[in-house]
Amino acid sequence: MAIALVVRNEERHIGEWARFHRLAGVRHVIAYDDASSDGTVAELRRELSAERLTVIPWGQRLSDRQLRRPIHNQVLAYAHAAANFGGAYRWLACIDADEFLVPVQAASVDAALAHLGPEVVNVSLPWHMFGRCGHQQPPSGGVVANYRLRASDPMQGVNFKCLVDPCRLRAVRVHSMDTGRPALTWNDRGEAVPLRQRRQASFYAAEHLQLNHYYTRSSEELEEKIGRGPNLDAKRDAYRRKVMRTVARIETATQEDQRALRFLARVGQA
């Protein structure tokens, strides 16, 4: 597996993110640096060897002049990763720096996906959304150890991130990928549904690989997130309202989830 990742000023936590995915057996990280002004890239290079990391400057903002609308910078990065690096990998994961791929039973992401046959080319992983967990300021000890409460129902207001066979990719979006006709996606059990039906409760699965989305981290970091704004400037005015609605949904009903900690214990990194 390779990960395509867009980063901007993630110095505080990106080292932990990189260590976690290195321990999970991710072979390569293709990091698109969206004009970071802090030590994000230095932290990535500290944690990942040159063989495991490619950094690409990605601070541009492009528009389609004929359609008069911006081209999504994150979508461009995912398309670039698939086109330029995809042939070397069975899986390309398109995730963010606040998202962790957690093997649930196995000791690596490859082992967690080993039961899936070659017909499986597009896996949709539902977000498991973690909130502030009572932290006003960033606590010492990292993300995984300190944020253990997530929304009880992952399929309430759900969104997904995708793992795809990059050689089968036909169209790219942030939360869904087109890998052919019919337009199918699979859950981590290997069950296929039409892409438009993946929000049904029966599609939910996290038996082999779980996607943890540490959406807010502390209250201080939540304000920083809102201050950075969305990827598309056109959505900036409504961004705070959207984020706070999501936070309320996450924190209304929570349950403890220690799967990430149990994975670290399993690989000897408790």
PALONU-931208 format. One record per residue (C-alpha): residue number from 0; x, y, z; residue in one letter; chain. Coordinates in steps of 0.05 Angstrom, whole numbers, plus 32768, in hexadecimal, padded with zeros to 4 digits. Layout:
BEGIN
n, xx, yy, zz, res, chain
NUM, X, Y, Z, a, A .
...
***
This chain:
BEGIN
n, xx, yy, zz, res, chain
0, 8000, 8000, 8000, m, A .
1, 8013, 8048, 7FF3, a, A .
2, 7FF1, 8085, 8011, i, A .
3, 7FE4, 80C6, 7FEC, a, A .
4, 7FE2, 80FE, 801F, l, A .
5, 7FD8, 8149, 801A, v, A .
6, 7FF9, 816E, 8054, v, A .
7, 7FFA, 81B6, 806B, r, A .
8, 8019, 81CA, 80AE, n, A .
9, 8011, 8187, 80D1, e, A .
10, 8052, 8189, 80F8, e, A .
11, 8033, 817A, 813C, r, A .
12, 8017, 8135, 812A, h, A .
13, 8033, 8120, 80E7, i, A .
14, 806D, 80FA, 8107, g, A .
15, 803D, 80CD, 812E, e, A .
16, 8013, 80C3, 80EF, w, A .
17, 8051, 80AE, 80C8, a, A .
18, 806A, 807F, 80FF, r, A .
19, 8026, 805E, 8105, f, A .
20, 8020, 8050, 80BB, h, A .
21, 8068, 8039, 80B6, r, A .
22, 8059, 8007, 80EE, l, A .
23, 801B, 7FF2, 80C7, a, A .
24, 8046, 7FDF, 808C, g, A .
25, 8034, 8017, 805C, v, A .
26, 8069, 8013, 8026, r, A .
27, 806A, 805A, 800E, h, A .
28, 804D, 809F, 801E, v, A .
29, 8045, 80D1, 7FE6, i, A .
30, 803F, 8113, 800B, a, A .
31, 8024, 814F, 7FE6, y, A .
32, 803D, 818C, 800D, d, A .
33, 8009, 81C3, 8007, d, A .
34, 803A, 81FC, 8017, a, A .
35, 8048, 81E9, 805F, s, A .
36, 806C, 821F, 8086, s, A .
37, 807F, 81F3, 80C2, d, A .
38, 80A7, 81B3, 80CB, g, A .
39, 8075, 8183, 80AC, t, A .
40, 80A3, 816A, 8076, v, A .
41, 80DF, 8165, 80A5, a, A .
42, 80B5, 813A, 80D4, e, A .
43, 80A0, 810C, 809C, l, A .
44, 80E9, 8104, 8086, r, A .
45, 80FD, 80F6, 80CE, r, A .
46, 80CC, 80BC, 80D3, e, A .
47, 80CD, 809F, 808D, l, A .
48, 810A, 808B, 8065, s, A .
49, 8116, 80A5, 801F, a, A .
50, 80FD, 8062, 8004, e, A .
51, 80BB, 806B, 8028, r, A .
52, 80AE, 80B5, 801A, l, A .
53, 80A4, 80E2, 7FDE, t, A .
54, 8096, 812C, 7FEA, v, A .
55, 8077, 8155, 7FB3, i, A .
56, 806C, 81A1, 7FB9, p, A .
57, 8022, 81AC, 7FAF, w, A .
58, 8012, 81F4, 7FC1, g, A .
59, 7FF0, 8207, 7F80, q, A .
60, 7FA7, 821A, 7F77, r, A .
61, 7F8E, 820A, 7F31, l, A .
62, 7F4C, 821B, 7F0F, s, A .
63, 7F28, 8203, 7ED1, d, A .
64, 7F23, 8243, 7EAA, r, A .
65, 7EEC, 822A, 7E7C, q, A .
66, 7EC0, 8212, 7EB4, l, A .
67, 7ED6, 824B, 7EE2, r, A .
68, 7EDE, 8221, 7F1F, r, A .
69, 7F19, 820A, 7F4A, p, A .
70, 7F37, 81C5, 7F41, i, A .
71, 7F39, 81A2, 7F85, h, A .
72, 7F82, 81A0, 7F9B, n, A .
73, 7F79, 815F, 7FC2, q, A .
74, 7F57, 813C, 7F87, v, A .
75, 7F91, 8153, 7F5B, l, A .
76, 7FC3, 8134, 7F8C, a, A .
77, 7F9F, 80F1, 7F8E, y, A .
78, 7F9B, 80EF, 7F42, a, A .
79, 7FE5, 8101, 7F3D, h, A .
80, 7FF8, 80CA, 7F6E, a, A .
81, 7FD0, 8095, 7F49, a, A .
82, 7FEB, 80AA, 7F05, a, A .
83, 8034, 80B0, 7F19, n, A .
84, 803E, 807C, 7F4F, f, A .
85, 8001, 804E, 7F4C, g, A .
86, 8020, 8017, 7F21, g, A .
87, 804D, 8001, 7F5B, a, A .
88, 8016, 7FF3, 7F8D, y, A .
89, 7FDA, 7FC5, 7F98, r, A .
90, 7FB9, 7FFA, 7FC2, w, A .
91, 7FBA, 8046, 7FC5, l, A .
92, 7F9B, 8065, 8003, a, A .
93, 7F84, 80AD, 7FFC, c, A .
94, 7F7F, 80C7, 8043, i, A .
95, 7F91, 8104, 806E, d, A .
96, 7FC2, 8112, 80A6, a, A .
97, 7F8A, 810B, 80DA, d, A .
98, 7F76, 80C7, 80C0, e, A .
99, 7F96, 8086, 80D7, f, A .
100, 7F8F, 8042, 80B5, l, A .
101, 7F89, 8010, 80EE, v, A .
102, 7F91, 7FC5, 80E3, p, A .
103, 7F5C, 7FA6, 8110, v, A .
104, 7F76, 7F5F, 8117, q, A .
105, 7FB5, 7F5B, 80EC, a, A .
106, 7FFA, 7F7A, 80F7, a, A .
107, 7FFB, 7FA2, 80B5, s, A .
108, 7FCC, 7FC1, 8082, v, A .
109, 7FE2, 7F8F, 804D, d, A .
110, 7FCF, 7F55, 807A, a, A .
111, 7F8E, 7F77, 808C, a, A .
112, 7F7B, 7F79, 8042, l, A .
113, 7F99, 7F36, 802D, a, A .
114, 7F56, 7F12, 802B, h, A .
115, 7F3C, 7F40, 7FF4, l, A .
116, 7F40, 7F22, 7FAE, g, A .
117, 7F59, 7F45, 7F6F, p, A .
118, 7F12, 7F59, 7F5C, e, A .
119, 7F11, 7F89, 7F98, v, A .
120, 7F2C, 7FCB, 7F7D, v, A .
121, 7F08, 8000, 7FA5, n, A .
122, 7EFF, 7FFC, 7FF1, v, A .
123, 7ED6, 8030, 8015, s, A .
124, 7EEA, 8038, 805E, l, A .
125, 7EB8, 805E, 8089, p, A .
126, 7ED1, 8094, 80B7, w, A .
127, 7ED5, 8084, 8101, h, A .
128, 7ED1, 80CB, 811B, m, A .
129, 7EF7, 80DF, 815B, f, A .
130, 7EE8, 8121, 817E, g, A .
131, 7F0B, 814C, 81B2, r, A .
132, 7F06, 8119, 81EB, c, A .
133, 7F07, 8151, 821E, g, A .
134, 7F4A, 816F, 8208, h, A .
135, 7F4D, 81BB, 8204, q, A .
136, 7F97, 81BE, 81F1, q, A .
137, 7FC1, 818A, 81CD, p, A .
138, 7FD3, 8154, 8201, p, A .
139, 8017, 8134, 8205, s, A .
140, 801D, 80ED, 81ED, g, A .
141, 8000, 80F2, 81A8, g, A .
142, 7FBE, 80E7, 8184, v, A .
143, 7FB2, 809C, 818A, v, A .
144, 7FBD, 8099, 81D5, a, A .
145, 7F94, 80D6, 81E6, n, A .
146, 7F58, 80D2, 81B8, y, A .
147, 7F30, 8093, 81C6, r, A .
148, 7EE8, 80AA, 81C2, l, A .
149, 7EC5, 80A8, 817E, r, A .
150, 7E7F, 80B0, 8164, a, A .
151, 7E58, 8072, 8176, s, A .
152, 7E38, 8069, 8132, d, A .
153, 7E6B, 806E, 80F9, p, A .
154, 7E32, 806C, 80C6, m, A .
155, 7E10, 80AC, 80E1, q, A .
156, 7E21, 80E4, 80B1, g, A .
157, 7E57, 80B6, 8095, v, A .
158, 7E8D, 80C5, 8064, n, A .
159, 7EC3, 8099, 8048, f, A .
160, 7F0A, 8097, 8030, k, A .
161, 7F20, 8066, 7FFB, c, A .
162, 7F55, 8032, 7FED, l, A .
163, 7F5A, 8024, 7FA3, v, A .
164, 7F81, 7FFB, 7F71, d, A .
165, 7FA1, 8038, 7F50, p, A .
166, 7FA7, 8015, 7F0D, c, A .
167, 7F5B, 800F, 7F0A, r, A .
168, 7F4C, 8057, 7F1C, l, A .
169, 7F21, 807D, 7EEB, r, A .
170, 7F08, 80BA, 7F12, a, A .
171, 7F1E, 80DA, 7F53, v, A .
172, 7EF9, 80FD, 7F8A, r, A .
173, 7F0D, 8109, 7FD3, v, A .
174, 7EDC, 80D7, 7FF1, h, A .
175, 7ECC, 80A8, 7FB8, s, A .
176, 7EF0, 808A, 7F7E, m, A .
177, 7ED9, 806F, 7F3A, d, A .
178, 7EFB, 802E, 7F28, t, A .
179, 7ECE, 8017, 7EEE, g, A .
180, 7E89, 8000, 7EDA, r, A .
181, 7E5F, 7FEC, 7EFD, p, A .
182, 7E72, 8020, 7F31, a, A .
183, 7E7F, 7FF3, 7F6D, l, A .
184, 7EA3, 7FFA, 7FAF, t, A .
185, 7EB3, 7FC6, 7FE4, w, A .
186, 7EB6, 7FC6, 802F, n, A .
187, 7EF0, 7FA6, 8055, d, A .
188, 7ECB, 7F63, 8058, r, A .
189, 7ECD, 7F61, 800C, g, A .
190, 7E83, 7F6F, 8001, e, A .
191, 7E73, 7F98, 7FC3, a, A .
192, 7E3B, 7FCB, 7FBB, v, A .
193, 7E2B, 8001, 7F88, p, A .
194, 7E51, 803F, 7F9C, l, A .
195, 7E11, 8066, 7FA9, r, A .
196, 7DFA, 8031, 7FDD, q, A .
197, 7E37, 8031, 800A, r, A .
198, 7E15, 805F, 803E, r, A .
199, 7DE5, 8027, 8050, q, A .
200, 7DF0, 800B, 8096, a, A .
201, 7DF9, 7FC5, 807A, s, A .
202, 7E38, 7FDB, 8055, f, A .
203, 7E5C, 7FED, 8096, y, A .
204, 7E99, 7FC3, 80A6, a, A .
205, 7ED9, 7FCD, 80CD, a, A .
206, 7EEE, 7F86, 80DB, e, A .
207, 7F32, 7F89, 80BA, h, A .
208, 7F45, 7FD2, 80AF, l, A .
209, 7F28, 800F, 80D3, q, A .
210, 7F30, 8057, 80BF, l, A .
211, 7F37, 8084, 80FC, n, A .
212, 7F2A, 80CD, 80EE, h, A .
213, 7F43, 80F9, 8126, y, A .
214, 7F17, 8132, 810E, y, A .
215, 7F21, 8166, 8144, t, A .
216, 7F59, 8153, 8173, r, A .
217, 7F59, 8188, 81AA, s, A .
218, 7F2D, 81C6, 81AD, s, A .
219, 7F6A, 81F0, 819E, e, A .
220, 7F7B, 81C7, 8161, e, A .
221, 7F32, 81C8, 814A, l, A .
222, 7F36, 8214, 8148, e, A .
223, 7F77, 820F, 8120, e, A .
224, 7F54, 81DF, 80EF, k, A .
225, 7F1B, 8210, 80E5, i, A .
226, 7F4D, 8249, 80DC, g, A .
227, 7F71, 8223, 80A5, r, A .
228, 7F30, 821E, 807F, g, A .
229, 7F19, 81ED, 804A, p, A .
230, 7F40, 81D6, 800D, n, A .
231, 7F12, 81FF, 7FE0, l, A .
232, 7F10, 824A, 7FF0, d, A .
233, 7EC9, 824E, 7FD6, a, A .
234, 7EB1, 8226, 8012, k, A .
235, 7ED5, 824F, 8047, r, A .
236, 7E99, 8278, 8061, d, A .
237, 7E70, 823A, 8073, a, A .
238, 7EAB, 8212, 808D, y, A .
239, 7EA6, 8221, 80D7, r, A .
240, 7E5C, 820F, 80D9, r, A .
241, 7E69, 81CE, 80B4, k, A .
242, 7EA2, 81BA, 80E2, v, A .
243, 7E7C, 81C9, 8122, m, A .
244, 7E3F, 81A1, 810A, r, A .
245, 7E6D, 8166, 80FF, t, A .
246, 7E8D, 816F, 8144, v, A .
247, 7E48, 816F, 8165, a, A .
248, 7E35, 812F, 813F, r, A .
249, 7E75, 810D, 8155, i, A .
250, 7E70, 811F, 819E, e, A .
251, 7E26, 8115, 81AA, t, A .
252, 7E2D, 80C9, 81B4, a, A .
253, 7E73, 80AB, 81BC, t, A .
254, 7E94, 8069, 81CD, q, A .
255, 7EDA, 8055, 81DF, e, A .
256, 7F04, 8038, 81A6, d, A .
257, 7F4A, 801E, 81B4, q, A .
258, 7F56, 7FF8, 8173, r, A .
259, 7F90, 8025, 8160, a, A .
260, 7FB1, 801A, 81A4, l, A .
261, 7FA6, 7FCF, 819E, r, A .
262, 7FC7, 7FCE, 815A, f, A .
263, 8004, 7FF2, 8177, l, A .
264, 8007, 7FC0, 81AF, a, A .
265, 8002, 7F87, 817D, r, A .
266, 8040, 7FA0, 8158, v, A .
267, 8066, 7FAD, 8198, g, A .
268, 805E, 7FF8, 819A, q, A .
269, 802E, 8001, 81D5, a, A .
***
